[in-house]
Each structure stands twice: as C-alpha cells, then as structure tokens.
C-alpha cells in the first residue's frame, strides 16, 4: 500500500512537471536592454556627437588634458631633480602637483556630470517612444515573457534590443 501511494505521488508529480514544462515551452521569452536600445538609436547617437563637439564639452576636455599633461610633466621633473632640491623647493613642487591633480579631477567630475545630464535628457526624450517601440516589437514577435538583459543570462537569439532600436529609429525620423 505504501509503495502504491509513493508510486502514485511520483506519477502525479512527473505529470505536473511535464505539463508545467510544456506550458513554459509554449511561452516565447525575450530579453531587452532598453537603455542600450535608446543609446543605440540614431537620435541618441546624434545628440551624443553634438554634445561631444560642443564648445563647453571641448573646453572641459581640453582643461582635463592640459591638467593631466601638467601633472605628468611635474612628476617627471620631480623624478629627475628631486635630489637637488631644498626642502622648500620640494614642498613647493609638491603643492604645484597637488593643484594640477585637483584641476584634473575637477575637470573629470565636470565631464562626468555633463555626460550624466545628457544621458538623462536623452532617456527622458526617447523613453516614451522606446516603450512604444518595445510594446510593438513584443506584440509582433508574440513575446509572452519579457526580461531585462541585466537580470538574466541569455542567448543572443532571444535578445530583441536591436529590433527595438530599429523601431525607435523609425519612430524618431
């Protein structure tokens, strides 16, 4: 009697697992990286290019490169002349290096802030159209389960990011 109950439970469990597996197999699963789709679009690429060639960004980049070059030159000078300097000269040189480093770090933070602000602006501008494009692609592809690309390990055949980017390009022409 005990064996027949165990056998019955195993059979029912196997049947339930088979049915649930076939139900999952009937679902079409897709993966999307909506940010990659947005930033891969022609409009976003144009906005990024425009910002990188703008006077403010070019000026910040030049300031960063100049400060970095100054810091490297000061470090090279210190390496070659340190032994001949007095303590006051060494301290003065160290102060110059700290100023150059601070200037480079400030310029880098400003560049990063500009880039983040631009990314947010692009996301706000294209986000609604990207969602529309995503919904259209999901409907056309018959996707029943949609996952974020950063949340799963996936194969390239289930990624619809490029299709969403293409659709977004069509919507923003």
C-alpha positions in Angstrom: 0.0 0.0 0.0 2.8 2.4 0.9 4.6 1.6 -2.4 1.5 2.3 -4.4 1.0 5.7 -2.7 4.6 6.6 -3.4 4.3 5.4 -7.0 1.1 7.4 -7.4 2.8 10.6 -5.9 5.8 10.2 -8.3 3.5 9.8 -11.3 1.4 12.8 -10.4 4.5 14.9 -9.7 6.0 13.8 -13.0 2.8 14.6 -14.9 2.6 18.1 -13.3 6.2 18.8 -14.1 5.7 17.7 -17.7 2.6 19.9 -18.1 4.3 22.9 -16.5 7.4 22.5 -18.7 5.3 22.3 -21.8 3.4 25.4 -20.7 6.7 27.3 -20.3 8.0 25.9 -23.6 4.9 27.4 -25.3 5.8 30.8 -23.9 8.1 33.0 -26.0 10.7 34.5 -23.8 12.7 37.6 -24.9 15.3 39.8 -23.4 15.8 43.5 -23.8 18.2 46.2 -22.7 16.1 49.3 -23.2 18.9 51.7 -22.4 21.1 50.1 -25.0 18.3 50.3 -27.5 17.8 54.0 -26.7 21.5 54.9 -26.8 22.0 52.8 -30.0 19.3 54.8 -31.8 20.3 57.4 -34.4 18.8 60.3 -32.5 20.7 59.4 -29.3 24.0 59.0 -31.3 23.4 62.4 -32.9 22.8 64.0 -29.5 25.9 62.5 -28.1 28.0 63.5 -31.1 26.6 67.0 -30.9 27.4 67.3 -27.2 31.0 66.0 -27.7 31.7 68.6 -30.3 30.1 71.5 -28.4 32.2 74.3 -27.1 31.6 73.5 -23.4 32.5 69.9 -23.7 35.5 70.6 -25.8 36.7 73.2 -23.3 36.3 70.8 -20.4 38.1 68.0 -22.2 40.9 70.4 -23.1 41.2 71.5 -19.4 41.3 67.9 -18.3 44.0 67.0 -20.9 46.0 70.1 -20.0 45.9 69.5 -16.3 46.8 65.8 -16.8 49.8 66.8 -19.0 50.9 69.4 -16.4 50.7 66.7 -13.7 52.8 64.3 -15.8 55.4 67.0 -16.6 55.6 68.0 -12.9 56.0 64.3 -11.9 58.8 63.8 -14.5 60.5 67.0 -13.3 60.3 65.8 -9.7 61.8 62.5 -10.6 64.8 64.0 -12.3 65.5 66.9 -10.0 64.2 65.8 -6.5 67.7 65.1 -5.1 69.0 68.6 -5.9 66.1 70.5 -4.4 66.0 72.0 -1.0 63.1 71.0 1.3 61.3 74.3 0.5 61.6 73.7 -3.3 60.3 70.1 -2.9 57.3 71.3 -0.9 56.6 74.0 -3.4 56.8 71.4 -6.2 54.5 69.1 -4.3 52.0 71.9 -3.9 52.0 72.5 -7.7 51.5 68.8 -8.3 48.5 68.8 -5.9 47.0 71.8 -7.7 47.4 70.2 -11.1 45.9 66.9 -9.7 42.9 68.8 -8.2 42.4 70.7 -11.5 42.4 67.4 -13.5 40.0 65.7 -11.0 37.6 68.7 -11.1 37.6 68.7 -14.9 36.9 65.0 -14.9 34.0 65.4 -12.5 32.5 68.1 -14.6 32.8 66.0 -17.8 31.2 63.1 -16.0 28.4 65.3 -14.7 27.8 66.7 -18.2 27.6 63.2 -19.7 25.2 62.0 -17.0 23.0 65.0 -17.5 23.0 64.4 -21.3 22.1 60.7 -20.8 19.2 61.6 -18.5 18.0 64.1 -21.1 18.1 61.5 -23.8 16.3 58.9 -21.7 13.6 61.4 -20.9 13.2 62.5 -24.5 13.3 59.0 -26.1 11.9 56.9 -23.2 8.3 57.1 -24.1 8.9 56.3 -27.8 11.2 53.5 -26.8 8.4 52.0 -24.7 6.0 52.2 -27.6 8.6 50.6 -29.9 9.2 47.8 -27.3 5.5 47.1 -27.0 5.1 46.9 -30.8 8.0 44.5 -31.1 6.8 42.4 -28.2 3.3 42.2 -29.9 4.7 41.4 -33.3 7.1 38.7 -32.0 4.4 37.1 -29.8 6.6 37.5 -26.7 4.8 36.4 -23.5 7.7 36.8 -21.1 10.0 39.8 -21.3 13.1 40.0 -19.1 15.7 42.7 -18.5 19.0 41.8 -20.0 20.9 42.7 -16.8 18.7 40.3 -14.8 19.4 37.1 -16.7 21.9 35.1 -18.6 20.6 34.7 -22.1 21.4 33.6 -25.6 21.6 36.2 -28.4 18.6 34.6 -30.2 16.2 35.8 -27.5 17.5 39.4 -27.4 15.2 41.9 -29.1 17.2 45.0 -28.2 18.3 45.7 -31.8 14.8 45.3 -33.1 13.6 47.9 -30.5 16.4 50.2 -31.5 15.5 49.8 -35.2 11.8 50.5 -34.4 12.8 53.6 -32.3 14.8 54.9 -35.3 11.7 54.6 -37.4 9.6 56.4 -34.8 12.0 59.3 -34.5 12.6 60.1 -38.1 
